[in-house]
Amino acid sequence: MSDAKILLHHLVPEHQIVRKEEEEEILRKLKAKKDELPKIRKSDPVLRVLESAYGTIEEGTLIRILRESETAGMSVAYRVVVRG
């Protein structure tokens, strides 16, 4: 499977890079600090595809993950990019 096709797989949720301007507001709403959020490795296949489209994704960048949910409609989660 080519890298770009990974994003089209039905089991891979949508991943979005959060703009720096949005981060503070998101963290305030979550009542959390970045180091308290779940992590996503820079080597994750989805991040590699995002980097090929948008350029380098720095460690510490916030990633929004959108999943369709039968009960919630749309579930939103956040991950912080870490080395690896």
Legacy VTK file of the C-alpha trace (Angstrom):
# vtk DataFile Version 3.0
C-alpha trace
ASCII
DATASET POLYDATA
POINTS 84 float
0.000 0.000 0.000
1.473 3.356 -0.982
1.938 5.935 1.754
-0.796 8.232 0.448
-3.304 5.370 0.340
-2.872 4.887 4.102
-5.035 7.970 4.645
-7.823 6.452 2.548
-8.058 3.203 4.519
-11.394 2.918 6.331
-9.727 2.098 9.658
-7.442 5.166 9.650
-9.143 8.212 11.182
-8.581 11.715 9.846
-5.463 13.399 11.260
-5.032 17.177 11.233
-2.113 19.370 12.241
-3.313 21.903 14.822
-2.181 25.464 14.153
-0.052 27.046 16.899
-2.741 29.727 17.330
-5.295 27.042 18.305
-3.123 25.080 20.748
-3.545 27.311 23.799
-7.327 27.387 23.469
-7.525 23.605 23.046
-5.306 22.961 26.063
-7.388 25.385 28.135
-10.626 23.616 27.147
-9.080 20.230 27.960
-7.654 21.613 31.228
-4.409 19.865 30.367
-0.783 20.528 29.547
0.852 19.155 26.416
2.946 16.672 28.402
-0.265 15.180 29.845
-1.718 14.316 26.444
-1.245 11.004 24.635
1.722 10.845 22.265
2.164 10.010 18.602
5.596 9.124 17.247
7.109 11.161 14.455
7.677 7.852 12.635
3.945 7.029 12.585
2.949 6.236 8.974
0.188 8.857 8.968
2.608 11.561 10.151
5.050 10.596 7.405
2.296 11.157 4.832
1.306 14.479 6.418
4.956 15.580 6.310
5.198 14.739 2.629
2.169 16.981 2.024
2.774 19.826 4.504
6.483 19.747 5.320
8.337 18.932 8.526
6.208 18.325 11.614
8.148 19.379 14.689
8.189 17.496 17.982
5.638 19.054 20.311
3.145 19.702 17.503
-0.467 18.950 18.392
-2.349 16.546 16.115
-6.169 16.387 16.043
-7.643 12.964 15.286
-11.253 12.727 14.145
-13.072 9.403 14.381
-16.633 8.613 13.439
-18.489 7.131 16.388
-21.861 5.418 16.440
-22.633 6.872 19.866
-20.914 10.277 19.792
-21.228 11.073 16.082
-17.705 12.453 15.832
-15.009 11.792 18.403
-12.096 14.233 18.655
-8.781 13.269 20.251
-5.434 15.030 20.462
-1.884 13.665 20.370
1.478 15.354 20.807
4.254 14.513 18.335
7.281 12.919 20.010
10.598 11.605 18.713
10.678 8.109 17.357
LINES 1 85
84 0 1 2 3 4 5 6 7 8 9 10 11 12 13 14 15 16 17 18 19 20 21 22 23 24 25 26 27 28 29 30 31 32 33 34 35 36 37 38 39 40 41 42 43 44 45 46 47 48 49 50 51 52 53 54 55 56 57 58 59 60 61 62 63 64 65 66 67 68 69 70 71 72 73 74 75 76 77 78 79 80 81 82 83
